[in-house]
Amino acid sequence: MDTILEILETIKPGADFAASTDFIDEHLLESMEILQLVSELNDEFDINITLPYIKPENFKSVESIYHMVQEILEDE
């Protein structure tokens, strides 16, 4: 999960992702930042995050992002 947190911090420096419980509701991630995050995650984990995975509940927290990545890795 540290890698995910590092990616988030490069996308939006200064945002307190570690303390947040809902990146979407707290406006830490907007749509363009989510797209950038998807691209970074694809590259970092050598995965392909497809449209069905791009939904708000998968981007609410470091934990939800981590679980999404794990699910994709298991399915590939």
N, C-alpha and C positions, 0 to 999 in steps of 0.2 A: 504493500500500500504506500510505502514511502516514495516509490517511483511515480505513482499517480499524483501524490501530493506535490512532488517536484515539478511535474508537468503543469499542474494547475497553477503553481506559483510563477512559472515562466509565462503563462498565458495572461495572467492578471496579477502582476506584482503588487504586493501590499495588502491583498485581500486575505482575510483570516479564514481560510478554508478549514483549518484544523478545528476551529471552534464552532463552525457552522453546522447546523443540523439539516438545513434545506437550502442548497445553493440556488435553486430556482426561486422560491418564495422570498429569499433574502436578496435577490437580484445580484448574486455574485457571478452568475453565468447567464449571459444573454445568448440569443440564437447564433450569432457569428462566432462567439467564443466556444459554444458547444461544437460547432463544425470544426473549429481549429483543434479542439480537444480530441474529437473523433480521429482527425488526421494524425495527430501526435500519438494517440493510443495505437492506431493501426501500425504505424511505423515502429514504435517501441516494442510492441508485443507480437509483431508479425501476424496480425489478425486482419479480418475484414468486417468492420462493424457495418452491418447492412441496415436498411431502413426500418425493419421491424424492431430493432434494438434502440432506435433513436426516438425515445419517448421520455418525458420528464422524470418519471420515477427511476430511470436508470442513471440520472445525472443529479440526484438530490444531495449526495454525500460521497465522500471518498469510499465508504463501504459499499454503497450501491453501484458505483462505477467498478470497483474491484470485483463484485459478484457478477456483473455483466461480463467483464473481461474473462473471468474464470469460466463462465457458462459458454462463451464463444470458443475458448480454448478447448474445452471438453468436447464441443460439437464438431470441431474441425479434425 
